[in-house]
């Protein structure tokens, strides 16, 4: 399930197949901003959003995703609980890349060793766009 980069026009990333991205955040404004950035970077992406970890887990079980972008602190199921469930999935179903976005990171939480990218809130959207472009280009 690897997408190959077919070209980039005016900062946009295009792929030979449709990539599915799941954005999870309990704050509607943040979800909309992230979804908007994704659509600006690559209009052909299948961008899905959920407002908590439980809804995201159900979505991932129904259809695999290439990139998971999740807040950490959310009601019903935290991003860390979601991450734990996702990391327990078979490699075939597991997202190729995971980004955690939060202003709250519990002490002792290590993301780099597990290949998870951490983005701190408030989000610097200029840097976030660079990071997303890089991640999408690697999928």
PyMOL commands that place a pseudoatom at each C-alpha (Angstrom):
pseudoatom trace, name=CA, resn=UNK, resi=1, chain=A, elem=C, hetatm=0, pos=[0.000, 0.000, 0.000]
pseudoatom trace, name=CA, resn=UNK, resi=2, chain=A, elem=C, hetatm=0, pos=[2.574, 2.575, -0.958]
pseudoatom trace, name=CA, resn=UNK, resi=3, chain=A, elem=C, hetatm=0, pos=[1.578, 5.686, -2.833]
pseudoatom trace, name=CA, resn=UNK, resi=4, chain=A, elem=C, hetatm=0, pos=[4.065, 7.048, -5.274]
pseudoatom trace, name=CA, resn=UNK, resi=5, chain=A, elem=C, hetatm=0, pos=[4.518, 10.742, -5.690]
pseudoatom trace, name=CA, resn=UNK, resi=6, chain=A, elem=C, hetatm=0, pos=[3.492, 11.732, -9.199]
pseudoatom trace, name=CA, resn=UNK, resi=7, chain=A, elem=C, hetatm=0, pos=[4.271, 15.425, -9.000]
pseudoatom trace, name=CA, resn=UNK, resi=8, chain=A, elem=C, hetatm=0, pos=[3.861, 18.579, -7.023]
pseudoatom trace, name=CA, resn=UNK, resi=9, chain=A, elem=C, hetatm=0, pos=[2.406, 21.801, -8.353]
pseudoatom trace, name=CA, resn=UNK, resi=10, chain=A, elem=C, hetatm=0, pos=[2.524, 25.071, -6.402]
pseudoatom trace, name=CA, resn=UNK, resi=11, chain=A, elem=C, hetatm=0, pos=[3.323, 23.269, -3.136]
pseudoatom trace, name=CA, resn=UNK, resi=12, chain=A, elem=C, hetatm=0, pos=[0.719, 20.555, -3.657]
pseudoatom trace, name=CA, resn=UNK, resi=13, chain=A, elem=C, hetatm=0, pos=[1.473, 16.850, -3.328]
pseudoatom trace, name=CA, resn=UNK, resi=14, chain=A, elem=C, hetatm=0, pos=[-0.199, 14.396, -5.724]
pseudoatom trace, name=CA, resn=UNK, resi=15, chain=A, elem=C, hetatm=0, pos=[-0.233, 10.605, -5.526]
pseudoatom trace, name=CA, resn=UNK, resi=16, chain=A, elem=C, hetatm=0, pos=[-0.857, 7.691, -7.842]
pseudoatom trace, name=CA, resn=UNK, resi=17, chain=A, elem=C, hetatm=0, pos=[-3.523, 6.414, -5.429]
pseudoatom trace, name=CA, resn=UNK, resi=18, chain=A, elem=C, hetatm=0, pos=[-5.858, 8.093, -2.970]
pseudoatom trace, name=CA, resn=UNK, resi=19, chain=A, elem=C, hetatm=0, pos=[-4.386, 8.277, 0.538]
pseudoatom trace, name=CA, resn=UNK, resi=20, chain=A, elem=C, hetatm=0, pos=[-6.710, 8.206, 3.555]
pseudoatom trace, name=CA, resn=UNK, resi=21, chain=A, elem=C, hetatm=0, pos=[-5.944, 10.552, 6.463]
pseudoatom trace, name=CA, resn=UNK, resi=22, chain=A, elem=C, hetatm=0, pos=[-7.784, 10.491, 9.787]
pseudoatom trace, name=CA, resn=UNK, resi=23, chain=A, elem=C, hetatm=0, pos=[-7.774, 13.675, 11.903]
pseudoatom trace, name=CA, resn=UNK, resi=24, chain=A, elem=C, hetatm=0, pos=[-8.880, 13.275, 15.527]
pseudoatom trace, name=CA, resn=UNK, resi=25, chain=A, elem=C, hetatm=0, pos=[-9.394, 16.231, 17.872]
pseudoatom trace, name=CA, resn=UNK, resi=26, chain=A, elem=C, hetatm=0, pos=[-12.181, 17.181, 20.255]
pseudoatom trace, name=CA, resn=UNK, resi=27, chain=A, elem=C, hetatm=0, pos=[-11.765, 20.841, 19.277]
pseudoatom trace, name=CA, resn=UNK, resi=28, chain=A, elem=C, hetatm=0, pos=[-13.754, 21.505, 16.087]
pseudoatom trace, name=CA, resn=UNK, resi=29, chain=A, elem=C, hetatm=0, pos=[-11.649, 24.538, 15.128]
pseudoatom trace, name=CA, resn=UNK, resi=30, chain=A, elem=C, hetatm=0, pos=[-8.392, 22.555, 15.305]
pseudoatom trace, name=CA, resn=UNK, resi=31, chain=A, elem=C, hetatm=0, pos=[-9.916, 19.654, 13.311]
pseudoatom trace, name=CA, resn=UNK, resi=32, chain=A, elem=C, hetatm=0, pos=[-11.098, 22.055, 10.624]
pseudoatom trace, name=CA, resn=UNK, resi=33, chain=A, elem=C, hetatm=0, pos=[-7.725, 23.838, 10.439]
pseudoatom trace, name=CA, resn=UNK, resi=34, chain=A, elem=C, hetatm=0, pos=[-5.810, 20.566, 10.092]
pseudoatom trace, name=CA, resn=UNK, resi=35, chain=A, elem=C, hetatm=0, pos=[-8.263, 19.205, 7.507]
pseudoatom trace, name=CA, resn=UNK, resi=36, chain=A, elem=C, hetatm=0, pos=[-7.981, 22.470, 5.578]
pseudoatom trace, name=CA, resn=UNK, resi=37, chain=A, elem=C, hetatm=0, pos=[-4.173, 22.280, 5.565]
pseudoatom trace, name=CA, resn=UNK, resi=38, chain=A, elem=C, hetatm=0, pos=[-4.330, 18.693, 4.284]
pseudoatom trace, name=CA, resn=UNK, resi=39, chain=A, elem=C, hetatm=0, pos=[-6.754, 19.615, 1.508]
pseudoatom trace, name=CA, resn=UNK, resi=40, chain=A, elem=C, hetatm=0, pos=[-4.573, 22.586, 0.507]
pseudoatom trace, name=CA, resn=UNK, resi=41, chain=A, elem=C, hetatm=0, pos=[-1.451, 20.404, 0.380]
pseudoatom trace, name=CA, resn=UNK, resi=42, chain=A, elem=C, hetatm=0, pos=[-3.091, 17.581, -1.553]
pseudoatom trace, name=CA, resn=UNK, resi=43, chain=A, elem=C, hetatm=0, pos=[-6.680, 18.082, -2.754]
pseudoatom trace, name=CA, resn=UNK, resi=44, chain=A, elem=C, hetatm=0, pos=[-6.935, 14.385, -3.712]
pseudoatom trace, name=CA, resn=UNK, resi=45, chain=A, elem=C, hetatm=0, pos=[-6.603, 13.090, -0.145]
pseudoatom trace, name=CA, resn=UNK, resi=46, chain=A, elem=C, hetatm=0, pos=[-9.487, 11.263, 1.504]
pseudoatom trace, name=CA, resn=UNK, resi=47, chain=A, elem=C, hetatm=0, pos=[-9.601, 13.273, 4.756]
pseudoatom trace, name=CA, resn=UNK, resi=48, chain=A, elem=C, hetatm=0, pos=[-11.851, 11.945, 7.521]
pseudoatom trace, name=CA, resn=UNK, resi=49, chain=A, elem=C, hetatm=0, pos=[-12.266, 13.556, 10.942]
pseudoatom trace, name=CA, resn=UNK, resi=50, chain=A, elem=C, hetatm=0, pos=[-13.491, 12.350, 14.330]
pseudoatom trace, name=CA, resn=UNK, resi=51, chain=A, elem=C, hetatm=0, pos=[-14.049, 14.212, 17.592]
pseudoatom trace, name=CA, resn=UNK, resi=52, chain=A, elem=C, hetatm=0, pos=[-12.698, 11.550, 19.969]
pseudoatom trace, name=CA, resn=UNK, resi=53, chain=A, elem=C, hetatm=0, pos=[-10.629, 8.390, 20.192]
pseudoatom trace, name=CA, resn=UNK, resi=54, chain=A, elem=C, hetatm=0, pos=[-13.588, 6.008, 20.286]
pseudoatom trace, name=CA, resn=UNK, resi=55, chain=A, elem=C, hetatm=0, pos=[-14.988, 7.320, 17.007]
pseudoatom trace, name=CA, resn=UNK, resi=56, chain=A, elem=C, hetatm=0, pos=[-11.483, 7.229, 15.501]
pseudoatom trace, name=CA, resn=UNK, resi=57, chain=A, elem=C, hetatm=0, pos=[-10.934, 3.628, 16.608]
pseudoatom trace, name=CA, resn=UNK, resi=58, chain=A, elem=C, hetatm=0, pos=[-14.229, 2.599, 15.008]
pseudoatom trace, name=CA, resn=UNK, resi=59, chain=A, elem=C, hetatm=0, pos=[-13.236, 4.421, 11.808]
pseudoatom trace, name=CA, resn=UNK, resi=60, chain=A, elem=C, hetatm=0, pos=[-9.806, 2.740, 11.677]
pseudoatom trace, name=CA, resn=UNK, resi=61, chain=A, elem=C, hetatm=0, pos=[-11.366, -0.683, 12.214]
pseudoatom trace, name=CA, resn=UNK, resi=62, chain=A, elem=C, hetatm=0, pos=[-13.824, -0.038, 9.381]
pseudoatom trace, name=CA, resn=UNK, resi=63, chain=A, elem=C, hetatm=0, pos=[-11.193, 1.194, 6.915]
pseudoatom trace, name=CA, resn=UNK, resi=64, chain=A, elem=C, hetatm=0, pos=[-7.423, 1.470, 7.233]
pseudoatom trace, name=CA, resn=UNK, resi=65, chain=A, elem=C, hetatm=0, pos=[-5.713, 4.865, 7.135]
pseudoatom trace, name=CA, resn=UNK, resi=66, chain=A, elem=C, hetatm=0, pos=[-2.344, 5.938, 5.780]
pseudoatom trace, name=CA, resn=UNK, resi=67, chain=A, elem=C, hetatm=0, pos=[-1.851, 8.818, 8.200]
pseudoatom trace, name=CA, resn=UNK, resi=68, chain=A, elem=C, hetatm=0, pos=[-3.364, 9.291, 11.654]
pseudoatom trace, name=CA, resn=UNK, resi=69, chain=A, elem=C, hetatm=0, pos=[-3.224, 12.774, 13.199]
pseudoatom trace, name=CA, resn=UNK, resi=70, chain=A, elem=C, hetatm=0, pos=[-4.587, 12.781, 16.737]
pseudoatom trace, name=CA, resn=UNK, resi=71, chain=A, elem=C, hetatm=0, pos=[-4.879, 15.044, 19.743]
pseudoatom trace, name=CA, resn=UNK, resi=72, chain=A, elem=C, hetatm=0, pos=[-3.768, 13.463, 23.020]
pseudoatom trace, name=CA, resn=UNK, resi=73, chain=A, elem=C, hetatm=0, pos=[-6.201, 14.835, 25.586]
pseudoatom trace, name=CA, resn=UNK, resi=74, chain=A, elem=C, hetatm=0, pos=[-9.783, 14.011, 24.546]
pseudoatom trace, name=CA, resn=UNK, resi=75, chain=A, elem=C, hetatm=0, pos=[-12.945, 12.709, 26.214]
pseudoatom trace, name=CA, resn=UNK, resi=76, chain=A, elem=C, hetatm=0, pos=[-14.077, 9.045, 26.022]
pseudoatom trace, name=CA, resn=UNK, resi=77, chain=A, elem=C, hetatm=0, pos=[-10.740, 7.731, 24.697]
pseudoatom trace, name=CA, resn=UNK, resi=78, chain=A, elem=C, hetatm=0, pos=[-7.508, 9.709, 24.810]
pseudoatom trace, name=CA, resn=UNK, resi=79, chain=A, elem=C, hetatm=0, pos=[-5.071, 9.912, 21.944]
pseudoatom trace, name=CA, resn=UNK, resi=80, chain=A, elem=C, hetatm=0, pos=[-2.617, 7.810, 23.965]
pseudoatom trace, name=CA, resn=UNK, resi=81, chain=A, elem=C, hetatm=0, pos=[-5.228, 5.068, 24.395]
pseudoatom trace, name=CA, resn=UNK, resi=82, chain=A, elem=C, hetatm=0, pos=[-5.968, 5.253, 20.666]
pseudoatom trace, name=CA, resn=UNK, resi=83, chain=A, elem=C, hetatm=0, pos=[-2.234, 5.086, 19.905]
pseudoatom trace, name=CA, resn=UNK, resi=84, chain=A, elem=C, hetatm=0, pos=[-1.884, 1.977, 22.083]
pseudoatom trace, name=CA, resn=UNK, resi=85, chain=A, elem=C, hetatm=0, pos=[-4.752, 0.255, 20.246]
pseudoatom trace, name=CA, resn=UNK, resi=86, chain=A, elem=C, hetatm=0, pos=[-3.387, 1.246, 16.832]
pseudoatom trace, name=CA, resn=UNK, resi=87, chain=A, elem=C, hetatm=0, pos=[0.122, 0.048, 17.667]
pseudoatom trace, name=CA, resn=UNK, resi=88, chain=A, elem=C, hetatm=0, pos=[-1.354, -3.333, 18.583]
pseudoatom trace, name=CA, resn=UNK, resi=89, chain=A, elem=C, hetatm=0, pos=[-2.871, -3.740, 15.107]
pseudoatom trace, name=CA, resn=UNK, resi=90, chain=A, elem=C, hetatm=0, pos=[-1.345, -5.956, 12.439]
pseudoatom trace, name=CA, resn=UNK, resi=91, chain=A, elem=C, hetatm=0, pos=[1.226, -4.184, 10.292]
pseudoatom trace, name=CA, resn=UNK, resi=92, chain=A, elem=C, hetatm=0, pos=[-1.037, -4.471, 7.245]
pseudoatom trace, name=CA, resn=UNK, resi=93, chain=A, elem=C, hetatm=0, pos=[-3.822, -2.426, 8.892]
pseudoatom trace, name=CA, resn=UNK, resi=94, chain=A, elem=C, hetatm=0, pos=[-1.708, -0.039, 10.936]
pseudoatom trace, name=CA, resn=UNK, resi=95, chain=A, elem=C, hetatm=0, pos=[-1.364, 3.592, 9.749]
pseudoatom trace, name=CA, resn=UNK, resi=96, chain=A, elem=C, hetatm=0, pos=[1.928, 4.167, 7.935]
pseudoatom trace, name=CA, resn=UNK, resi=97, chain=A, elem=C, hetatm=0, pos=[2.536, 7.359, 9.911]
pseudoatom trace, name=CA, resn=UNK, resi=98, chain=A, elem=C, hetatm=0, pos=[1.156, 8.781, 13.161]
pseudoatom trace, name=CA, resn=UNK, resi=99, chain=A, elem=C, hetatm=0, pos=[1.264, 12.382, 14.379]
pseudoatom trace, name=CA, resn=UNK, resi=100, chain=A, elem=C, hetatm=0, pos=[0.165, 13.340, 17.880]
pseudoatom trace, name=CA, resn=UNK, resi=101, chain=A, elem=C, hetatm=0, pos=[-0.882, 16.977, 18.318]
pseudoatom trace, name=CA, resn=UNK, resi=102, chain=A, elem=C, hetatm=0, pos=[-1.216, 18.310, 21.843]
pseudoatom trace, name=CA, resn=UNK, resi=103, chain=A, elem=C, hetatm=0, pos=[-0.526, 21.023, 24.352]
pseudoatom trace, name=CA, resn=UNK, resi=104, chain=A, elem=C, hetatm=0, pos=[-0.470, 18.290, 26.981]
pseudoatom trace, name=CA, resn=UNK, resi=105, chain=A, elem=C, hetatm=0, pos=[2.075, 15.482, 26.947]
pseudoatom trace, name=CA, resn=UNK, resi=106, chain=A, elem=C, hetatm=0, pos=[2.146, 13.274, 30.043]
pseudoatom trace, name=CA, resn=UNK, resi=107, chain=A, elem=C, hetatm=0, pos=[5.542, 13.046, 31.718]
pseudoatom trace, name=CA, resn=UNK, resi=108, chain=A, elem=C, hetatm=0, pos=[7.545, 10.065, 30.547]
pseudoatom trace, name=CA, resn=UNK, resi=109, chain=A, elem=C, hetatm=0, pos=[5.755, 9.770, 27.207]
pseudoatom trace, name=CA, resn=UNK, resi=110, chain=A, elem=C, hetatm=0, pos=[8.242, 8.927, 24.468]
pseudoatom trace, name=CA, resn=UNK, resi=111, chain=A, elem=C, hetatm=0, pos=[7.160, 9.244, 20.863]
pseudoatom trace, name=CA, resn=UNK, resi=112, chain=A, elem=C, hetatm=0, pos=[10.391, 9.360, 18.838]
pseudoatom trace, name=CA, resn=UNK, resi=113, chain=A, elem=C, hetatm=0, pos=[11.333, 5.754, 19.657]
pseudoatom trace, name=CA, resn=UNK, resi=114, chain=A, elem=C, hetatm=0, pos=[8.004, 4.496, 18.312]
pseudoatom trace, name=CA, resn=UNK, resi=115, chain=A, elem=C, hetatm=0, pos=[8.197, 6.560, 15.113]
pseudoatom trace, name=CA, resn=UNK, resi=116, chain=A, elem=C, hetatm=0, pos=[5.384, 8.875, 16.209]
pseudoatom trace, name=CA, resn=UNK, resi=117, chain=A, elem=C, hetatm=0, pos=[5.782, 12.578, 15.424]
pseudoatom trace, name=CA, resn=UNK, resi=118, chain=A, elem=C, hetatm=0, pos=[4.758, 15.027, 18.159]
pseudoatom trace, name=CA, resn=UNK, resi=119, chain=A, elem=C, hetatm=0, pos=[3.390, 18.464, 17.257]
pseudoatom trace, name=CA, resn=UNK, resi=120, chain=A, elem=C, hetatm=0, pos=[2.903, 20.889, 20.135]
pseudoatom trace, name=CA, resn=UNK, resi=121, chain=A, elem=C, hetatm=0, pos=[-0.121, 23.165, 20.516]
pseudoatom trace, name=CA, resn=UNK, resi=122, chain=A, elem=C, hetatm=0, pos=[-0.500, 25.943, 19.770]
pseudoatom trace, name=CA, resn=UNK, resi=123, chain=A, elem=C, hetatm=0, pos=[0.315, 24.602, 16.326]
pseudoatom trace, name=CA, resn=UNK, resi=124, chain=A, elem=C, hetatm=0, pos=[2.795, 26.544, 14.188]
pseudoatom trace, name=CA, resn=UNK, resi=125, chain=A, elem=C, hetatm=0, pos=[0.900, 25.955, 10.928]
pseudoatom trace, name=CA, resn=UNK, resi=126, chain=A, elem=C, hetatm=0, pos=[3.807, 27.060, 8.740]
pseudoatom trace, name=CA, resn=UNK, resi=127, chain=A, elem=C, hetatm=0, pos=[6.016, 24.308, 10.206]
pseudoatom trace, name=CA, resn=UNK, resi=128, chain=A, elem=C, hetatm=0, pos=[3.047, 21.922, 10.337]
pseudoatom trace, name=CA, resn=UNK, resi=129, chain=A, elem=C, hetatm=0, pos=[2.562, 22.333, 6.571]
pseudoatom trace, name=CA, resn=UNK, resi=130, chain=A, elem=C, hetatm=0, pos=[6.250, 21.511, 5.993]
pseudoatom trace, name=CA, resn=UNK, resi=131, chain=A, elem=C, hetatm=0, pos=[5.965, 18.413, 8.223]
pseudoatom trace, name=CA, resn=UNK, resi=132, chain=A, elem=C, hetatm=0, pos=[2.749, 17.249, 6.524]
pseudoatom trace, name=CA, resn=UNK, resi=133, chain=A, elem=C, hetatm=0, pos=[4.234, 17.706, 3.052]
pseudoatom trace, name=CA, resn=UNK, resi=134, chain=A, elem=C, hetatm=0, pos=[7.265, 15.658, 4.080]
pseudoatom trace, name=CA, resn=UNK, resi=135, chain=A, elem=C, hetatm=0, pos=[5.140, 12.891, 5.615]
pseudoatom trace, name=CA, resn=UNK, resi=136, chain=A, elem=C, hetatm=0, pos=[2.740, 12.718, 2.675]
pseudoatom trace, name=CA, resn=UNK, resi=137, chain=A, elem=C, hetatm=0, pos=[5.666, 12.558, 0.245]
pseudoatom trace, name=CA, resn=UNK, resi=138, chain=A, elem=C, hetatm=0, pos=[7.037, 9.536, 2.121]
pseudoatom trace, name=CA, resn=UNK, resi=139, chain=A, elem=C, hetatm=0, pos=[3.801, 7.519, 2.015]
for i in range(1, 139): cmd.bond("trace and resi %d" % i, "trace and resi %d" % (i + 1))
show_as sticks, trace
zoom trace
